[in-house]
Structures are given as C-alpha cells and as structure tokens.
Amino acid sequence: MKKLIITFSISLLLNCAHLLAQTNPETLLFPNGIEKNTVTHPNPEKVVDSVLNPLSLSHKNRVISNISVPTYQLFPASESNNKHIGVVIFPGGGLTTNWVDKEGTDLAMWLSGQGINCIVVKYRTNRKDEKREMIIPMDDYKRAVYQDARTGILKMKELAEGLKIDKDKIGILGFSAGGWLSERIVIKSTETKEAVDWKPAFAALIYHGNTLSNFKKIDNVQALPPIFMAIARDDKKMPVKEIIPGLAAIAAEVKNSELHIYSKGDHGFGLAYDKGHSVSKWKDSFYDWLLDIYNK
C-alpha cells in the first residue's frame, strides 16, 4: 500500500508539473498599447480547438483568429541546461489565424527542454471577405505584422540578461506564413543601410518557400544570417519543383545554412508526430544545427 501511495504521489506531481508547463501565461507584446493600430476586427478574438494529436506536448491545438492585440509566451530553458540561445517562434496560419500550439508552444516546450530559450509570438492577423480576399489592406497589415516580429526579437533581447541568453545568439523560426514573416524580417534587416538591433542572428523557415526572386534582390548575400530550411517533397501548398531553386540558392550561398527535404510530411507537419519517420527528426536537426553554428 505504501508503495502504491508513493507511486501515485509521484504520478500526481508529474502531471501537475506538466499542466503548469502547458499553461504559460500570455504577456502583451506592447504593454502600453499600439498607437493608431490599423489591425482591428469587428468581432473579438476567436479560439477554435482543432483536432488534437495525442502526442502533442502542450495537449492543445488552438487556432486563433481576429488577433488585434499581439502577445507572447515565454518558455525558458532550465538553469542547469541553458545553451544561452534564444528562438522567437512565429506560428503559421495563412496570416488570418495563428496555430499557436501545433506550430508554437509544442516546439517551444521541446526546445526549452533541450536548453533553448523560446518565445512564441501571437502576432496580429488579417481576415478575408466572401471572395477570399484580404480585408485589411496588405500594406497596412505588413507594417503591423513586421512591427510585431521586430518587437518579439527585441523582447527576447530585453529578457536576455535574466534568462542568461547571449544577445548575439537570438534568432527566429517561422512555420508557413510565419516562415514568410521570418523571411521578410531577415531580408529587411539585411537590406537596411544602418545597423538595426532587431536583426536575427539566424533564421529557420519551416515549410515556407523562399522565392528565388526575393533572394536575388539582396545586394549582399553574405550579410544574411545562417538559415535552416525544412520542407516535405509532397507539400501540396508549396510544390517542391517551384521553391527548390530559391531554397537551394540560400543553402549554397549563405554560410552555415542547411536545407532538409523530407520524402513525406505534406504541408503543416508541425512536429510531425505521425507524418513519417524522417520528417519527425527535423526538430532534432534544427537543434543540432544551432549547436553546430555556435560550436556547442
């Protein structure tokens, strides 16, 4: 009986710890509000629970729309296993939603367990009309969402001392539309003539197809930070034959960059719990890549 009670107590403690790990609070990205916020919605923020994979680390799969007030969740590494690296994560969702768990908190929980400090940014979203066209003008929306991304990077730098992160080792990772956002931030931080404090030290584009035209516009390719790329050959939204030239050019030209093409996984594989054997290893490859570029 005593052994049963001890086993039950340990199990209860582990379950409580897991619940605490998955309920990290959201913090306002702009605590003083956003002056002249151009991204507003007639309806309040909406959360829809999508199909939950039983292997999900967060035990959640929320899809959030009508986001006009951006927030972030912090997932710090343990003090004993801190690699002193920070990753700012941007979930995907076609710019109209944020898949905050499947493409956000799940990865952040796994990476923080490996010693990588993470922030998941719930950035502002657009919305579509009955013709499936964006309602908020894209020029206005881009300015807003770029602001969210830059501020997410600056927030991680602001927290760096307390988290014992090297400020020169803070980068970004984006899934799908979040990958597009990551790409834009990398290009903009490279194209600007003056030094910017929000330039990422590295970037990861997960099932986002960098176009060769975007790559060719960059005058100084060597100024790009190392880029990690992962995509599946059977991606139906981003045909490999169309996007490989741009991804391959980055892998060939940008120092310390890597390109991983998996045989199966389709689009939106997230942590790829049940999408195939090789594709599920992409997160391990990303983690090992970080250790390689920083000689850990």
Phi, psi and omega per residue, in radians:
M1 nan -0.743 -3.129
K2 -1.072 -0.723 3.124
K3 -1.110 -0.656 3.132
L4 -1.133 -0.734 -3.136
I5 -1.131 -0.742 -3.141
I6 -1.125 -0.770 3.121
T7 -1.073 -0.747 3.132
F8 -1.108 -0.716 -3.118
S9 -1.126 -0.749 3.124
I10 -1.107 -0.758 3.122
S11 -1.058 -0.724 3.141
L12 -1.131 -0.730 3.130
L13 -1.115 -0.738 3.126
L14 -1.116 -0.705 3.123
N15 -1.137 -0.726 3.129
C16 -1.123 -0.734 3.120
A17 -1.079 -0.703 -3.138
H18 -1.139 -0.700 3.128
L19 -1.123 -0.697 3.111
L20 -1.116 -0.667 -3.103
A21 -1.131 -0.506 -3.060
Q22 -1.675 0.064 -3.121
T23 -2.068 0.649 3.086
N24 -1.008 2.302 -3.072
P25 -1.233 2.635 3.027
E26 -1.475 2.403 3.114
T27 -2.096 2.436 -3.138
L28 -1.071 2.274 3.089
L29 -1.225 -0.545 3.091
F30 -2.140 1.506 -3.050
P31 -1.061 -0.407 3.130
N32 -1.700 0.197 -3.137
G33 1.493 3.022 -3.114
I34 -2.021 2.040 3.137
E35 -1.241 2.261 3.124
K36 0.942 0.924 3.138
N37 -1.167 2.036 -3.110
T38 -1.508 -0.135 -3.140
V39 -1.837 1.644 3.101
T40 -2.232 2.730 -3.093
H41 -2.313 2.508 -3.137
P42 -1.184 -0.400 -3.138
N43 -1.972 2.663 3.140
P44 -1.177 2.905 3.105
E45 -0.934 2.363 -3.061
K46 -2.080 2.315 3.130
V47 -2.041 2.149 3.097
V48 -2.025 2.303 3.090
D49 -1.508 2.006 3.114
S50 -1.508 3.103 -3.126
V51 -1.057 2.236 -3.072
L52 -1.665 2.192 3.030
N53 -1.366 2.271 -3.097
P54 -1.069 -0.314 3.126
L55 -1.557 -0.025 -3.132
S56 -1.001 2.289 -3.136
L57 -1.215 -0.587 -3.118
S58 -1.477 -0.257 -3.048
H59 1.031 0.522 3.118
K60 -2.460 2.781 3.008
N61 -2.654 1.168 -3.093
R62 -1.444 2.440 3.039
V63 -2.083 2.025 -2.983
I64 -1.962 2.319 3.108
S65 -2.219 3.078 -3.123
N66 1.007 0.715 -3.119
I67 -1.526 2.027 3.077
S68 -2.051 -0.245 3.119
V69 -2.075 1.755 -3.089
P70 -1.252 2.555 3.128
T71 -2.367 3.075 3.022
Y72 -2.499 2.702 3.012
Q73 -2.064 2.396 -3.097
L74 -1.810 2.332 3.084
F75 -2.239 1.556 -3.083
P76 -1.379 2.673 3.033
A77 -1.355 2.753 3.084
S78 -1.240 2.650 -3.099
E79 -1.085 -0.602 -3.075
S80 -1.338 -0.303 -3.067
N81 -2.195 0.385 -3.047
N82 -1.266 2.119 3.096
K83 -1.565 -0.014 3.067
H84 1.134 0.512 3.124
I85 -2.070 2.502 3.126
G86 -2.136 2.422 3.100
V87 -2.199 2.197 3.055
V88 -1.725 2.085 -3.003
I89 -1.831 2.296 3.075
F90 -2.008 1.930 3.120
P91 -1.145 2.850 3.054
G92 -1.593 -3.040 3.136
G93 2.530 0.369 3.067
G94 1.142 0.324 -3.127
L95 1.216 -0.008 3.093
T96 -1.903 -0.244 3.083
T97 -2.480 2.928 2.987
N98 -2.170 2.058 3.027
W99 -1.501 1.363 -2.889
V100 -1.198 -0.381 -3.115
D101 -1.750 -0.961 -3.135
K102 -1.010 -0.624 -3.115
E103 -2.104 0.566 -3.113
G104 -2.686 -1.500 -3.007
T105 -1.155 -0.568 3.105
D106 -1.042 -0.839 3.135
L107 -1.172 -0.721 -3.124
A108 -1.070 -0.698 3.112
M109 -1.122 -0.734 -3.126
W110 -1.178 -0.830 -3.114
L111 -1.109 -0.722 -3.140
S112 -1.111 -0.550 3.066
G113 -1.180 -0.373 3.093
Q114 -1.615 -0.018 3.125
G115 1.754 0.188 3.134
I116 -1.825 2.131 3.134
N117 -1.316 2.395 -3.060
C118 -2.342 2.611 2.933
I119 -2.194 2.327 3.029
V120 -1.850 2.063 -3.097
V121 -1.673 2.152 3.004
K122 -1.653 1.616 -3.015
Y123 -1.494 2.886 -3.114
R124 -1.120 2.569 -3.094
T125 -2.076 2.695 3.024
N126 -1.609 -3.053 3.022
R127 -2.608 2.818 -3.056
K128 -1.989 2.663 3.079
D129 -1.562 -3.008 -3.095
E130 -1.131 -0.326 3.094
K131 -1.614 0.131 3.128
R132 1.177 0.466 3.085
E133 -1.818 2.539 -3.119
M134 -1.095 2.336 -3.108
I135 -1.454 -0.807 3.106
I136 -1.345 2.174 -3.119
P137 -0.868 2.334 -3.019
M138 -1.107 -0.539 3.088
D139 -1.093 -0.752 3.100
D140 -1.158 -0.764 -3.102
Y141 -1.133 -0.752 -3.142
K142 -1.054 -0.756 3.122
R143 -1.028 -0.705 -3.106
A144 -1.194 -0.830 -3.061
V145 -1.286 -0.520 3.014
Y146 -1.127 -0.676 3.101
Q147 -1.077 -0.727 3.117
D148 -1.081 -0.768 -3.113
A149 -1.142 -0.818 3.133
R150 -1.059 -0.735 -3.108
T151 -1.182 -0.587 3.070
G152 -1.079 -0.723 3.107
I153 -1.153 -0.777 3.132
L154 -1.130 -0.603 3.106
K155 -1.119 -0.743 3.099
M156 -1.096 -0.667 3.094
K157 -1.173 -0.620 3.105
E158 -1.116 -0.620 -3.117
L159 -1.531 -0.103 -2.966
A160 -0.999 -0.802 -3.078
E161 -1.073 -0.801 -3.137
G162 -1.149 -0.566 3.139
L163 -1.571 -0.040 -3.107
K164 1.039 0.846 3.085
I165 -1.811 2.439 3.007
D166 -1.306 2.098 -3.087
K167 -1.077 -0.358 3.104
D168 -1.513 0.083 -3.133
K169 -2.184 0.713 3.103
I170 -1.974 2.108 -3.114
G171 -2.298 -2.993 -3.055
I172 -2.263 2.711 3.069
L173 -2.483 2.308 3.140
G174 -2.355 2.455 3.055
F175 -1.712 2.291 3.009
S176 0.892 -1.974 3.117
A177 -1.070 -0.567 3.035
G178 -1.177 -0.474 3.033
G179 -1.227 -0.683 3.041
W180 -1.039 -0.782 3.132
L181 -1.093 -0.737 3.117
S182 -1.089 -0.767 3.117
E183 -1.043 -0.783 -3.120
R184 -1.090 -0.708 -3.131
I185 -1.151 -0.723 3.108
V186 -1.070 -0.833 -3.112
I187 -1.128 -0.790 -3.112
K188 -1.122 -0.680 -3.137
S189 -1.233 -0.399 3.118
T190 -1.505 -0.632 -3.089
E191 -1.282 -0.510 -3.079
T192 -1.108 2.475 -3.054
K193 -1.379 -0.433 3.122
E194 -1.782 2.746 3.124
A195 -1.194 2.397 3.125
V196 -2.113 2.481 -3.095
D197 -1.448 -0.001 3.127
W198 -1.851 0.176 3.116
K199 -1.202 2.199 3.137
P200 -1.251 2.544 3.130
A201 -1.355 -0.370 3.085
F202 -2.780 2.933 3.124
A203 -2.552 2.623 3.061
A204 -2.246 2.236 3.135
L205 -1.971 1.888 -3.081
I206 -1.830 2.085 -2.959
Y207 0.671 0.915 2.943
H208 -2.180 2.290 -3.087
G209 -1.660 1.668 3.036
N210 -1.046 2.229 -3.132
T211 -1.480 2.521 -3.125
L212 -1.085 -0.551 3.132
S213 -1.115 -0.682 3.100
N214 -1.123 -0.741 -3.109
F215 -1.109 -0.736 -3.078
K216 -1.214 -0.327 -3.136
K217 -1.302 -0.279 -3.079
I218 -1.400 2.116 -3.104
D219 -1.192 -0.767 -3.076
N220 -2.014 1.520 -3.105
V221 -1.060 -0.601 -3.106
Q222 -1.156 -0.257 3.124
A223 -1.421 -0.180 3.113
L224 -1.190 2.509 3.069
P225 -1.315 2.867 3.075
P226 -0.976 2.443 -3.086
I227 -2.230 2.281 3.075
F228 -1.834 2.314 -3.090
M229 -2.284 2.392 3.107
A230 -2.447 2.318 -3.135
I231 -2.700 2.736 3.098
A232 -1.759 2.516 -3.137
R233 -1.090 -0.518 -3.085
D234 -1.672 0.376 3.097
D235 -1.106 2.009 -3.076
K236 -1.414 -0.370 -3.140
K237 -1.538 -0.478 -3.122
M238 -2.287 1.460 -3.099
P239 -0.942 2.236 -3.067
V240 -0.986 -0.704 -3.107
K241 -1.055 -0.501 -3.106
E242 -1.465 -0.581 -3.009
I243 -1.770 -0.275 -3.117
I244 -0.998 -0.717 -3.126
P245 -0.950 -0.763 3.139
G246 -1.198 -0.765 3.139
L247 -1.144 -0.742 -3.127
A248 -1.149 -0.631 3.123
A249 -1.096 -0.707 3.100
I250 -1.117 -0.825 -3.122
A251 -1.032 -0.624 -3.095
A252 -1.383 -0.587 -2.969
E253 -1.786 -0.494 -3.034
V254 -1.692 2.131 -3.068
K255 -0.955 2.401 3.073
N256 1.127 0.312 3.132
S257 -1.542 2.686 -3.141
E258 -2.367 2.522 3.078
L259 -2.183 2.175 -3.139
H260 -2.082 2.107 3.111
I261 -2.011 2.055 -3.093
Y262 -1.758 2.568 -3.036
S263 -1.167 -0.517 3.124
K264 -2.575 2.753 -3.106
G265 2.672 -0.426 -3.140
D266 1.015 -2.800 -3.125
H267 -1.670 2.500 3.074
G268 1.352 0.632 -3.086
F269 -1.326 -0.200 3.103
G270 0.990 -2.254 3.067
L271 -1.453 0.044 2.989
A272 0.966 0.825 -3.119
Y273 -0.981 -0.724 -3.039
D274 -2.334 0.518 -3.092
K275 -1.688 -0.124 -3.094
G276 2.605 2.936 -3.079
H277 -1.395 -0.843 -3.053
S278 -1.305 -0.693 -3.071
V279 -1.115 -0.501 -3.138
S280 -1.189 -0.204 -3.130
K281 -1.589 0.028 -3.045
W282 -1.067 -0.662 -3.120
K283 -1.132 -0.616 3.076
D284 -1.154 -0.705 3.111
S285 -1.119 -0.705 3.110
F286 -1.095 -0.801 3.121
Y287 -1.056 -0.816 3.132
D288 -1.121 -0.610 3.098
W289 -1.086 -0.743 3.099
L290 -1.052 -0.751 3.123
L291 -1.131 -0.639 3.133
D292 -1.149 -0.830 -3.057
I293 -1.232 -0.358 3.112
Y294 -1.912 0.245 3.049
N295 0.888 0.807 -3.139
K296 -1.410 nan nan
